[in-house]
């Protein structure tokens, strides 16, 4: 992809911040893949909806170089989902899923 972000407040804002008309105007970004990219000098690289909502963006980060980042992934409540630092993220993912028996919404995050 080759996206390069430097010196801003939020690299990617993929929250469901409204917009549009009608009853359901909170649909956020469904999924985002960031490959072969660089984000530096940014307090929050990726801002997403809270993990326990249906509007959470599924994320996949692959070969992402981060430098001078406070939080790589943060939710709208301020919770850190992936800490920041200066490194190259080989592969990392975040996904929501439904537990079939209990019909509960949960999320998983992990290095892959």
MOPAC internal coordinates of N, CA, C and O (Angstrom, degrees):
PM7 1SCF
backbone

  N    0.0000 0     0.00 0     0.00 0    0    0    0
  C    1.4440 1     0.00 0     0.00 0    1    0    0
  C    1.5262 1   110.65 1     0.00 0    2    1    0
  O    1.2310 1   120.32 1   136.38 1    3    2    1
  N    1.3377 1   116.99 1   -43.62 1    3    2    1
  C    1.4488 1   120.01 1   176.98 1    5    3    2
  C    1.5186 1   114.62 1    66.73 1    6    5    3
  O    1.2310 1   119.37 1  -132.78 1    7    6    5
  N    1.3099 1   118.80 1    47.22 1    7    6    5
  C    1.4640 1   122.22 1   176.74 1    9    7    6
  C    1.5180 1   107.87 1   -92.91 1   10    9    7
  O    1.2310 1   120.27 1   -47.28 1   11   10    9
  N    1.3212 1   117.09 1   132.72 1   11   10    9
  C    1.4587 1   122.29 1   179.70 1   13   11   10
  C    1.5206 1   109.19 1  -125.28 1   14   13   11
  O    1.2310 1   120.86 1   -60.25 1   15   14   13
  N    1.3250 1   115.97 1   119.75 1   15   14   13
  C    1.4644 1   122.17 1  -178.93 1   17   15   14
  C    1.5185 1   107.57 1  -121.17 1   18   17   15
  O    1.2310 1   120.64 1   -47.37 1   19   18   17
  N    1.3463 1   116.39 1   132.63 1   19   18   17
  C    1.4626 1   120.87 1  -178.57 1   21   19   18
  C    1.5219 1   109.56 1  -143.62 1   22   21   19
  O    1.2310 1   121.15 1   -48.92 1   23   22   21
  N    1.3252 1   115.41 1   131.08 1   23   22   21
  C    1.4695 1   123.64 1   168.95 1   25   23   22
  C    1.5252 1   114.19 1    59.45 1   26   25   23
  O    1.2310 1   120.68 1  -114.56 1   27   26   25
  N    1.3323 1   116.30 1    65.44 1   27   26   25
  C    1.4615 1   121.65 1   170.97 1   29   27   26
  C    1.5236 1   107.09 1  -141.51 1   30   29   27
  O    1.2310 1   119.27 1    -1.36 1   31   30   29
  N    1.3210 1   119.00 1   178.64 1   31   30   29
  C    1.4644 1   121.91 1  -178.39 1   33   31   30
  C    1.5245 1   112.40 1   -81.32 1   34   33   31
  O    1.2310 1   120.13 1   137.44 1   35   34   33
  N    1.3433 1   117.36 1   -42.56 1   35   34   33
  C    1.4584 1   123.08 1   179.81 1   37   35   34
  C    1.5248 1   107.71 1  -135.30 1   38   37   35
  O    1.2310 1   120.82 1   -54.16 1   39   38   37
  N    1.3340 1   116.04 1   125.84 1   39   38   37
  C    1.4611 1   119.58 1  -179.90 1   41   39   38
  C    1.5208 1   112.14 1   -67.42 1   42   41   39
  O    1.2310 1   120.45 1   123.22 1   43   42   41
  N    1.3316 1   116.74 1   -56.78 1   43   42   41
  C    1.4630 1   123.37 1   177.15 1   45   43   42
  C    1.5179 1   107.95 1  -128.97 1   46   45   43
  O    1.2310 1   119.93 1   -51.38 1   47   46   45
  N    1.3328 1   117.74 1   128.62 1   47   46   45
  C    1.4532 1   122.54 1   174.10 1   49   47   46
  C    1.5254 1   106.80 1  -110.23 1   50   49   47
  O    1.2310 1   120.76 1   -76.10 1   51   50   49
  N    1.3319 1   116.15 1   103.90 1   51   50   49
  C    1.4642 1   120.89 1  -177.54 1   53   51   50
  C    1.5234 1   110.83 1  -113.54 1   54   53   51
  O    1.2310 1   121.02 1  -143.97 1   55   54   53
  N    1.3306 1   115.66 1    36.03 1   55   54   53
  C    1.4601 1   120.74 1   178.30 1   57   55   54
  C    1.5224 1   109.92 1   -83.80 1   58   57   55
  O    1.2310 1   121.38 1   -15.11 1   59   58   57
  N    1.3046 1   114.97 1   164.89 1   59   58   57
  C    1.4644 1   121.63 1   175.54 1   61   59   58
  C    1.5160 1   107.34 1   -93.38 1   62   61   59
  O    1.2310 1   120.31 1  -100.78 1   63   62   61
  N    1.3121 1   117.00 1    79.22 1   63   62   61
  C    1.4616 1   121.87 1  -174.10 1   65   63   62
  C    1.5166 1   113.97 1   -91.44 1   66   65   63
  O    1.2310 1   119.72 1  -154.11 1   67   66   65
  N    1.3040 1   118.15 1    25.89 1   67   66   65
  C    1.4558 1   119.90 1   177.83 1   69   67   66
  C    1.5119 1   111.09 1    86.21 1   70   69   67
  O    1.2310 1   121.16 1    29.71 1   71   70   69
  N    1.3113 1   115.38 1  -150.29 1   71   70   69
  C    1.4552 1   119.39 1  -173.28 1   73   71   70
  C    1.5126 1   107.83 1    90.84 1   74   73   71
  O    1.2310 1   120.26 1   -26.06 1   75   74   73
  N    1.2742 1   117.11 1   153.94 1   75   74   73
  C    1.4542 1   120.19 1  -179.14 1   77   75   74
  C    1.5097 1   111.39 1    80.24 1   78   77   75
  O    1.2310 1   120.70 1    -2.47 1   79   78   77
  N    1.3215 1   116.27 1   177.53 1   79   78   77
  C    1.4582 1   121.58 1  -177.84 1   81   79   78
  C    1.5144 1   109.77 1  -125.18 1   82   81   79
  O    1.2310 1   120.85 1   -15.87 1   83   82   81
  N    1.2944 1   115.98 1   164.13 1   83   82   81
  C    1.4548 1   120.74 1   177.28 1   85   83   82
  C    1.5129 1   111.58 1   101.16 1   86   85   83
  O    1.2310 1   121.68 1     1.73 1   87   86   85
  N    1.3342 1   114.40 1  -178.27 1   87   86   85
  C    1.4622 1   120.51 1  -174.41 1   89   87   86
  C    1.5232 1   112.35 1   -67.08 1   90   89   87
  O    1.2310 1   119.73 1   139.32 1   91   90   89
  N    1.3271 1   118.11 1   -40.68 1   91   90   89
  C    1.4658 1   120.58 1  -177.08 1   93   91   90
  C    1.5230 1   109.46 1  -108.99 1   94   93   91
  O    1.2310 1   121.12 1   -90.28 1   95   94   93
  N    1.3172 1   115.47 1    89.72 1   95   94   93
  C    1.4573 1   119.76 1   179.58 1   97   95   94
  C    1.5266 1   111.05 1  -116.20 1   98   97   95
  O    1.2310 1   120.66 1  -158.39 1   99   98   97
  N    1.3284 1   116.35 1    21.61 1   99   98   97
  C    1.4556 1   119.81 1  -178.16 1  101   99   98
  C    1.5188 1   112.75 1  -110.16 1  102  101   99
  O    1.2310 1   119.67 1  -166.40 1  103  102  101
  N    1.3161 1   118.24 1    13.60 1  103  102  101
  C    1.4567 1   120.92 1  -179.21 1  105  103  102
  C    1.5193 1   109.91 1   -64.26 1  106  105  103
  O    1.2310 1   120.86 1   -59.65 1  107  106  105
  N    1.2944 1   115.97 1   120.35 1  107  106  105
  C    1.4571 1   121.42 1   178.53 1  109  107  106
  C    1.5160 1   111.42 1   -90.88 1  110  109  107
  O    1.2310 1   121.05 1    13.80 1  111  110  109
  N    1.3099 1   115.61 1  -166.20 1  111  110  109
  C    1.4490 1   122.30 1   177.16 1  113  111  110
  C    1.5241 1   107.82 1   -74.92 1  114  113  111
  O    1.2310 1   119.62 1   -50.18 1  115  114  113
  N    1.3299 1   118.33 1   129.82 1  115  114  113
  C    1.4594 1   121.85 1  -177.15 1  117  115  114
  C    1.5160 1   113.09 1   -70.22 1  118  117  115
  O    1.2310 1   120.46 1   134.13 1  119  118  117
  N    1.3262 1   116.73 1   -45.87 1  119  118  117
  C    1.4585 1   120.24 1   178.90 1  121  119  118
  C    1.5236 1   109.42 1  -154.83 1  122  121  119
  O    1.2310 1   121.46 1   -22.93 1  123  122  121
  N    1.3294 1   114.82 1   157.07 1  123  122  121
  C    1.4601 1   119.81 1   179.87 1  125  123  122
  C    1.5277 1   108.40 1  -144.99 1  126  125  123
  O    1.2310 1   121.16 1   -47.27 1  127  126  125
  N    1.3102 1   115.38 1   132.73 1  127  126  125
  C    1.4482 1   123.34 1   176.93 1  129  127  126
  C    1.5235 1   107.59 1  -117.40 1  130  129  127
  O    1.2310 1   120.60 1   -56.44 1  131  130  129
  N    1.3307 1   116.45 1   123.56 1  131  130  129
  C    1.4649 1   121.13 1   177.87 1  133  131  130
  C    1.5283 1   106.58 1  -117.71 1  134  133  131
  O    1.2310 1   120.55 1   -64.28 1  135  134  133
  N    1.3253 1   116.56 1   115.72 1  135  134  133
  C    1.4553 1   122.66 1  -174.52 1  137  135  134
  C    1.5228 1   109.63 1  -127.13 1  138  137  135
  O    1.2310 1   120.79 1   -39.29 1  139  138  137
  N    1.3359 1   116.09 1   140.71 1  139  138  137
  C    1.4657 1   122.23 1   173.21 1  141  139  138
  C    1.5270 1   111.56 1    49.40 1  142  141  139
  O    1.2310 1   120.69 1  -127.50 1  143  142  141
  N    1.3240 1   116.29 1    52.50 1  143  142  141
  C    1.4600 1   121.14 1  -174.14 1  145  143  142
  C    1.5255 1   110.69 1  -132.24 1  146  145  143
  O    1.2310 1   121.26 1    -5.21 1  147  146  145
  N    1.3474 1   115.20 1   174.79 1  147  146  145
  C    1.4587 1   121.14 1  -177.27 1  149  147  146
  C    1.5288 1   109.50 1  -142.39 1  150  149  147
  O    1.2310 1   121.52 1   -45.71 1  151  150  149
  N    1.3475 1   114.70 1   134.29 1  151  150  149
  C    1.4615 1   120.95 1   174.67 1  153  151  150
  C    1.5206 1   106.54 1  -131.22 1  154  153  151
  O    1.2310 1   120.70 1   -51.89 1  155  154  153
  N    1.3301 1   116.27 1   128.11 1  155  154  153
  C    1.4623 1   118.88 1  -179.43 1  157  155  154
  C    1.5175 1   111.57 1  -144.82 1  158  157  155
  O    1.2310 1   122.26 1   -25.53 1  159  158  157
  N    1.3551 1   113.28 1   154.47 1  159  158  157
  C    1.4675 1   121.61 1   177.64 1  161  159  158
  C    1.5254 1   112.50 1    56.38 1  162  161  159
  O    1.2310 1   121.17 1  -134.26 1  163  162  161
  N    1.3369 1   115.36 1    45.74 1  163  162  161
  C    1.4631 1   122.67 1  -177.38 1  165  163  162
  C    1.5354 1   107.66 1  -132.52 1  166  165  163
  O    1.2310 1   119.30 1   -51.19 1  167  166  165
  N    1.3422 1   118.95 1   128.81 1  167  166  165
  C    1.4669 1   119.81 1   177.26 1  169  167  166
  C    1.5322 1   113.08 1   -60.68 1  170  169  167
  O    1.2310 1   120.17 1   135.51 1  171  170  169
  N    1.3411 1   117.29 1   -44.49 1  171  170  169
  C    1.4669 1   122.12 1   179.92 1  173  171  170
  C    1.5253 1   108.12 1  -127.94 1  174  173  171
  O    1.2310 1   120.82 1   -64.34 1  175  174  173
  N    1.3303 1   116.03 1   115.66 1  175  174  173
  C    1.4596 1   119.59 1  -179.12 1  177  175  174
  C    1.5332 1   111.42 1   -72.33 1  178  177  175
  O    1.2310 1   120.30 1   133.58 1  179  178  177
  N    1.3558 1   117.03 1   -46.42 1  179  178  177
  C    1.4659 1   121.41 1  -178.81 1  181  179  178
  C    1.5208 1   108.68 1  -135.17 1  182  181  179
  O    1.2310 1   120.49 1   -56.85 1  183  182  181
  N    1.3273 1   116.67 1   123.15 1  183  182  181
  C    1.4628 1   122.99 1   176.57 1  185  183  182
  C    1.5200 1   107.83 1  -106.46 1  186  185  183
  O    1.2310 1   120.90 1   -57.38 1  187  186  185
  N    1.3417 1   115.88 1   122.62 1  187  186  185
  C    1.4612 1   121.24 1  -177.06 1  189  187  186
  C    1.5235 1   109.80 1  -124.84 1  190  189  187
  O    1.2310 1   120.91 1   -11.28 1  191  190  189
  N    1.3313 1   115.87 1   168.72 1  191  190  189
  C    1.4677 1   120.84 1   175.15 1  193  191  190
  C    1.5271 1   108.94 1   -65.79 1  194  193  191
  O    1.2310 1   120.35 1   -15.51 1  195  194  193
  N    1.3091 1   116.94 1   164.49 1  195  194  193
  C    1.4632 1   121.33 1   178.08 1  197  195  194
  C    1.5235 1   109.41 1   -60.13 1  198  197  195
  O    1.2310 1   119.61 1   -38.47 1  199  198  197
  N    1.3365 1   118.35 1   141.53 1  199  198  197
  C    1.4611 1   121.22 1  -173.68 1  201  199  198
  C    1.5153 1   115.62 1   -61.60 1  202  201  199
  O    1.2310 1   119.24 1   152.81 1  203  202  201
  N    1.2951 1   119.06 1   -27.19 1  203  202  201
  C    1.4612 1   120.06 1  -176.75 1  205  203  202
  C    1.5218 1   112.39 1   -93.49 1  206  205  203
  O    1.2310 1   119.98 1  -153.71 1  207  206  205
  N    1.3204 1   117.65 1    26.29 1  207  206  205
  C    1.4561 1   121.32 1   175.79 1  209  207  206
  C    1.5160 1   109.05 1  -114.38 1  210  209  207
  O    1.2310 1   120.59 1   -19.19 1  211  210  209
  N    1.3088 1   116.48 1   160.81 1  211  210  209
  C    1.4594 1   120.14 1   178.72 1  213  211  210
  C    1.5202 1   111.30 1   -76.34 1  214  213  211
  O    1.2310 1   119.58 1   171.87 1  215  214  213
  N    1.3209 1   118.41 1    -8.13 1  215  214  213
  C    1.4646 1   121.13 1  -179.37 1  217  215  214
  C    1.5199 1   113.60 1   -95.44 1  218  217  215
  O    1.2310 1   119.91 1  -170.34 1  219  218  217
  N    1.3308 1   117.77 1     9.66 1  219  218  217
  C    1.4553 1   120.20 1   178.46 1  221  219  218
  C    1.5219 1   109.83 1   -63.84 1  222  221  219
  O    1.2310 1   120.62 1   -47.10 1  223  222  221
  N    1.3044 1   116.43 1   132.90 1  223  222  221
  C    1.4520 1   122.06 1   176.21 1  225  223  222
  C    1.5263 1   109.28 1   -79.88 1  226  225  223
  O    1.2310 1   120.34 1   -51.01 1  227  226  225
  N    1.3127 1   116.96 1   128.99 1  227  226  225
  C    1.4601 1   120.68 1   172.58 1  229  227  226
  C    1.5281 1   107.00 1   -73.87 1  230  229  227
  O    1.2310 1   120.63 1   -50.57 1  231  230  229
  N    1.3308 1   116.40 1   129.43 1  231  230  229
  C    1.4630 1   120.71 1  -176.09 1  233  231  230
  C    1.5165 1   111.40 1  -118.83 1  234  233  231
  O    1.2310 1   120.70 1   -36.69 1  235  234  233
  N    1.3183 1   116.26 1   143.31 1  235  234  233
  C    1.4572 1   122.48 1   169.85 1  237  235  234
  C    1.5205 1   106.68 1  -135.49 1  238  237  235
  O    1.2310 1   121.37 1   -59.27 1  239  238  237
  N    1.3320 1   114.98 1   120.73 1  239  238  237
  C    1.4578 1   121.33 1   178.10 1  241  239  238
  C    1.5243 1   107.35 1  -112.11 1  242  241  239
  O    1.2310 1   120.46 1   -50.63 1  243  242  241
  N    1.3191 1   116.73 1   129.37 1  243  242  241
  C    1.4533 1   120.74 1  -179.58 1  245  243  242
  C    1.5246 1   109.45 1  -140.57 1  246  245  243
  O    1.2310 1   121.07 1   -55.40 1  247  246  245
  N    1.3138 1   115.56 1   124.60 1  247  246  245
  C    1.4545 1   122.57 1  -178.35 1  249  247  246
  C    1.5326 1   110.67 1    53.14 1  250  249  247
  O    1.2310 1   121.22 1  -125.47 1  251  250  249
  N    1.3232 1   115.26 1    54.53 1  251  250  249
  C    1.4632 1   122.17 1   179.33 1  253  251  250
  C    1.5270 1   109.06 1  -104.78 1  254  253  251
  O    1.2310 1   120.34 1   -62.95 1  255  254  253
  N    1.3081 1   116.96 1   117.05 1  255  254  253
  C    1.4486 1   122.11 1   177.17 1  257  255  254
  C    1.5225 1   107.88 1   -88.49 1  258  257  255
  O    1.2310 1   120.96 1   -58.00 1  259  258  257
  N    1.3483 1   115.76 1   122.00 1  259  258  257
  C    1.4624 1   119.72 1   176.34 1  261  259  258
  C    1.5274 1   107.99 1  -118.62 1  262  261  259
  O    1.2310 1   121.24 1   -38.56 1  263  262  261
  N    1.3223 1   115.23 1   141.44 1  263  262  261
  C    1.4629 1   120.52 1  -179.09 1  265  263  262
  C    1.5224 1   108.12 1  -143.69 1  266  265  263
  O    1.2310 1   121.23 1   -52.12 1  267  266  265
  N    1.3384 1   115.25 1   127.88 1  267  266  265
  C    1.4559 1   121.37 1   179.04 1  269  267  266
  C    1.5359 1   111.30 1    57.92 1  270  269  267
  O    1.2310 1   121.19 1  -128.39 1  271  270  269
  N    1.3306 1   115.33 1    51.61 1  271  270  269
  C    1.4586 1   123.54 1  -179.85 1  273  271  270
  C    1.5297 1   108.31 1  -112.06 1  274  273  271
  O    1.2310 1   119.83 1   -50.01 1  275  274  273
  N    1.3338 1   117.93 1   129.99 1  275  274  273
  C    1.4624 1   120.96 1   176.81 1  277  275  274
  C    1.5306 1   111.22 1   -76.82 1  278  277  275
  O    1.2310 1   120.44 1   130.84 1  279  278  277
  N    1.3396 1   116.76 1   -49.16 1  279  278  277
  C    1.4632 1   122.22 1   179.08 1  281  279  278
  C    1.5236 1   107.52 1  -134.76 1  282  281  279
  O    1.2310 1   120.62 1   -57.09 1  283  282  281
  N    1.3237 1   116.41 1   122.91 1  283  282  281
  C    1.4610 1   119.06 1   178.74 1  285  283  282
  C    1.5218 1   110.21 1   -73.28 1  286  285  283
  O    1.2310 1   120.02 1   132.95 1  287  286  285
  N    1.3415 1   117.57 1   -47.05 1  287  286  285
  C    1.4643 1   121.68 1   175.81 1  289  287  286
  C    1.5268 1   107.87 1  -130.92 1  290  289  287
  O    1.2310 1   121.14 1   -53.01 1  291  290  289
  N    1.3247 1   115.43 1   126.99 1  291  290  289
  C    1.4653 1   122.08 1   179.55 1  293  291  290
  C    1.5136 1   108.75 1  -132.27 1  294  293  291
  O    1.2310 1   120.29 1   -35.84 1  295  294  293
  N    1.3412 1   117.06 1   144.16 1  295  294  293
  C    1.4581 1   118.86 1   174.53 1  297  295  294
  C    1.5288 1   109.77 1   -91.73 1  298  297  295
  O    1.2310 1   120.66 1    -7.97 1  299  298  297
  N    1.3225 1   116.34 1   172.03 1  299  298  297
  C    1.4631 1   121.46 1  -175.97 1  301  299  298
  C    1.5189 1   112.59 1   -65.19 1  302  301  299
  O    1.2310 1   119.98 1   160.81 1  303  302  301
  N    1.3357 1   117.63 1   -19.19 1  303  302  301
  C    1.4633 1   121.22 1   177.90 1  305  303  302
  C    1.5193 1   112.01 1   -83.16 1  306  305  303
  O    1.2310 1   120.16 1   176.03 1  307  306  305
  N    1.3183 1   117.30 1    -3.97 1  307  306  305
  C    1.4519 1   121.57 1   179.86 1  309  307  306
  C    1.5170 1   114.16 1    93.59 1  310  309  307
  O    1.2310 1   120.10 1  -179.94 1  311  310  309
  N    1.3344 1   117.41 1     0.06 1  311  310  309
  C    1.4657 1   121.10 1   179.17 1  313  311  310
  C    1.5256 1   110.03 1   -74.02 1  314  313  311
  O    1.2310 1   120.92 1   -43.66 1  315  314  313
  N    1.3160 1   115.85 1   136.34 1  315  314  313
  C    1.4527 1   121.51 1   177.53 1  317  315  314
  C    1.5209 1   109.36 1   -83.81 1  318  317  315
  O    1.2310 1   120.38 1   -59.06 1  319  318  317
  N    1.3204 1   116.87 1   120.94 1  319  318  317
  C    1.4557 1   122.10 1   177.31 1  321  319  318
  C    1.5259 1   110.85 1   -95.56 1  322  321  319
  O    1.2310 1   120.47 1   152.67 1  323  322  321
  N    1.3239 1   116.70 1   -27.33 1  323  322  321
  C    1.4658 1   122.65 1   173.77 1  325  323  322
  C    1.5211 1   107.15 1  -147.21 1  326  325  323
  O    1.2310 1   121.10 1   -60.69 1  327  326  325
  N    1.3166 1   115.50 1   119.31 1  327  326  325
  C    1.4676 1   120.63 1  -177.23 1  329  327  326
  C    1.5248 1   111.59 1   -65.05 1  330  329  327
  O    1.2310 1   121.81 1   -22.03 1  331  330  329
  N    1.3063 1   114.13 1   157.97 1  331  330  329
  C    1.4528 1   120.43 1   177.21 1  333  331  330
  C    1.5071 1   111.33 1   -98.37 1  334  333  331
  O    1.2310 1   120.53 1    -8.89 1  335  334  333
  N    1.2979 1   116.60 1   171.11 1  335  334  333
  C    1.4580 1   124.96 1   177.54 1  337  335  334
  C    1.5251 1   106.88 1   173.16 1  338  337  335
  O    1.2310 1   120.44 1    28.35 1  339  338  337
  N    1.2807 1   116.77 1  -151.65 1  339  338  337
  C    1.4550 1   122.36 1   172.85 1  341  339  338
  C    1.5221 1   107.14 1  -127.73 1  342  341  339
  O    1.2310 1   120.76 1   -72.82 1  343  342  341
  N    1.3279 1   116.16 1   107.18 1  343  342  341
  C    1.4627 1   121.63 1  -176.66 1  345  343  342
  C    1.5236 1   109.17 1  -164.79 1  346  345  343
  O    1.2310 1   120.75 1    -0.27 1  347  346  345
  N    1.3009 1   116.17 1   179.73 1  347  346  345
  C    1.4570 1   121.67 1   169.82 1  349  347  346
  C    1.5223 1   107.52 1  -114.33 1  350  349  347
  O    1.2310 1   120.92 1   -56.63 1  351  350  349
  N    1.3258 1   115.85 1   123.37 1  351  350  349
  C    1.4579 1   121.75 1   178.49 1  353  351  350
  C    1.5207 1   107.23 1   -85.32 1  354  353  351
  O    1.2310 1   121.13 1   -64.83 1  355  354  353
  N    1.3131 1   115.44 1   115.17 1  355  354  353
  C    1.4633 1   119.99 1  -178.83 1  357  355  354
  C    1.5285 1   109.57 1   -66.01 1  358  357  355
  O    1.2310 1   120.58 1   118.14 1  359  358  357
  N    1.3372 1   116.50 1   -61.86 1  359  358  357
  C    1.4663 1   121.99 1   177.01 1  361  359  358
  C    1.5189 1   108.51 1  -154.32 1  362  361  359
  O    1.2310 1   120.51 1   -48.10 1  363  362  361
  N    1.3338 1   116.62 1   131.90 1  363  362  361
  C    1.4620 1   122.50 1   179.15 1  365  363  362
  C    1.5103 1   107.75 1  -148.96 1  366  365  363
  O    1.2310 1   120.47 1   -37.39 1  367  366  365
  N    1.3466 1   116.71 1   142.61 1  367  366  365
  C    1.4524 1   119.67 1  -179.14 1  369  367  366
  C    1.5185 1   112.58 1  -138.94 1  370  369  367
  O    1.2310 1   121.06 1   -23.71 1  371  370  369
  N    1.3178 1   115.58 1   156.29 1  371  370  369
  C    1.4613 1   124.42 1   177.13 1  373  371  370
  C    1.5141 1   107.28 1  -140.13 1  374  373  371
  O    1.2310 1   120.59 1   -51.51 1  375  374  373
  N    1.3370 1   116.48 1   128.49 1  375  374  373
  C    1.4575 1   121.00 1  -174.10 1  377  375  374
  C    1.5238 1   110.16 1  -146.39 1  378  377  375
  O    1.2310 1   119.99 1   -37.18 1  379  378  377
  N    1.3135 1   117.63 1   142.82 1  379  378  377
  C    1.4628 1   121.19 1   171.02 1  381  379  378
  C    1.5228 1   108.59 1   -93.78 1  382  381  379
  O    1.2310 1   121.21 1   -25.07 1  383  382  381
  N    1.3013 1   115.28 1   154.93 1  383  382  381
  C    1.4520 1   119.99 1   175.28 1  385  383  382
  C    1.5185 1   108.58 1  -153.05 1  386  385  383
  O    1.2310 1   120.70 1   -19.42 1  387  386  385
  N    1.3151 1   116.27 1   160.58 1  387  386  385
  C    1.4584 1   121.99 1   178.05 1  389  387  386
  C    1.5176 1   108.99 1  -106.88 1  390  389  387
  O    1.2310 1   120.80 1   -48.49 1  391  390  389
  N    1.3275 1   116.07 1   131.51 1  391  390  389
  C    1.4611 1   121.28 1   175.62 1  393  391  390
  C    1.5244 1   106.18 1   -80.13 1  394  393  391
  O    1.2310 1   119.28 1   -68.71 1  395  394  393
  N    1.3437 1   118.97 1   111.29 1  395  394  393
  C    1.4702 1   121.37 1  -171.66 1  397  395  394
  C    1.5331 1   114.94 1   -58.32 1  398  397  395
  O    1.2310 1   119.77 1   135.57 1  399  398  397
  N    1.3078 1   118.04 1   -44.43 1  399  398  397
  C    1.4628 1   120.51 1  -175.03 1  401  399  398
  C    1.5267 1   111.16 1   -67.01 1  402  401  399
  O    1.2310 1   120.59 1   139.91 1  403  402  401
  N    1.3296 1   116.49 1   -40.09 1  403  402  401
  C    1.4562 1   120.85 1  -175.08 1  405  403  402
  C    1.5242 1   113.13 1   -98.61 1  406  405  403
  O    1.2310 1   119.93 1   169.75 1  407  406  405
  N    1.3195 1   117.74 1   -10.25 1  407  406  405
  C    1.4573 1   123.30 1  -176.79 1  409  407  406
  C    1.5246 1   111.09 1    54.20 1  410  409  407
  O    1.2310 1   120.68 1  -139.72 1  411  410  409
  N    1.3190 1   116.31 1    40.28 1  411  410  409
  C    1.4575 1   122.24 1   177.77 1  413  411  410
  C    1.5103 1   110.22 1  -102.26 1  414  413  411
  O    1.2310 1   120.73 1   -29.69 1  415  414  413
  N    1.3059 1   116.21 1   150.31 1  415  414  413
  C    1.4584 1   122.01 1   175.94 1  417  415  414
  C    1.5205 1   107.82 1   -96.91 1  418  417  415
  O    1.2310 1   120.27 1   -49.35 1  419  418  417
  N    1.3083 1   117.09 1   130.65 1  419  418  417
  C    1.4560 1   122.13 1   179.80 1  421  419  418
  C    1.5199 1   108.21 1  -140.00 1  422  421  419
  O    1.2310 1   119.89 1    -6.14 1  423  422  421
  N    1.3149 1   117.82 1   173.86 1  423  422  421
  C    1.4517 1   120.09 1   177.76 1  425  423  422
  C    1.5034 1   110.50 1  -140.02 1  426  425  423
  O    1.2310 1   121.33 1   -25.68 1  427  426  425
  N    1.3320 1   115.06 1   154.32 1  427  426  425
  C    1.4568 1   122.53 1   177.36 1  429  427  426
  C    1.5126 1   108.14 1  -127.40 1  430  429  427
  O    1.2310 1   121.52 1   -35.52 1  431  430  429
  N    1.3232 1   114.70 1   144.48 1  431  430  429
  C    1.4602 1   120.56 1   172.52 1  433  431  430
  C    1.5075 1   107.20 1  -139.89 1  434  433  431
  O    1.2310 1   120.73 1   -35.53 1  435  434  433
  N    1.3291 1   116.21 1   144.47 1  435  434  433
  C    1.4594 1   118.01 1  -178.06 1  437  435  434
  C    1.5162 1   110.98 1  -170.85 1  438  437  435
  O    1.2310 1   121.66 1   -24.17 1  439  438  437
  N    1.3389 1   114.43 1   155.83 1  439  438  437
  C    1.4493 1   119.43 1   165.70 1  441  439  438
  C    1.5112 1   105.62 1   -70.87 1  442  441  439
  O    1.2310 1   121.02 1   -37.12 1  443  442  441
  N    1.3165 1   115.65 1   142.88 1  443  442  441
  C    1.4590 1   119.33 1  -176.90 1  445  443  442
  C    1.5089 1   109.34 1  -116.79 1  446  445  443
  O    1.2310 1   120.10 1   180.00 1  447  446  445

